[in-house]
């Protein structure tokens, strides 16, 4: 049986590979940002990331997030407020969608049923038959979270 630490080791190895491929090193502050996102298990805004670890300075955290996006380690997730959220890239964590609170801006991961994803595949095929190349898709449900309801 796999140990949870093995998954984290695999994740950090994948992060190292992506950063090296982008000509970057895995600095301590980048590791902290990745660890914060792993612990959260959902997309976080910069203020939420800073609140999660006192070691991070705002300027370096934001710079590291941008560089992690460029390296394919993290990705931006739009929310319903003024704060972009960041999460680990789904190629590292698995494909999922989001529940977005239109009141507080909180974003939660959301897995959809396989038959929904099969319907998306049909739409991708239709788009590609018209010469449009699909790189990815996203599906977000907008509403109010339990705290804001």
Secondary structure, DSSP 8 states (H G I E B T S, - for coil): ---HHHHHHHHHHHHHHHHHHTT----HHHHHHHHHHHHH-S-EEHHHHHHH-TT--HHHHHHHHHHHHHTTSEEEE--SSS--EEEE-HHHH---EEEEETTT--EEEE---HHHHHHHHHHHHHHHHTT--------EEEE--TTT-
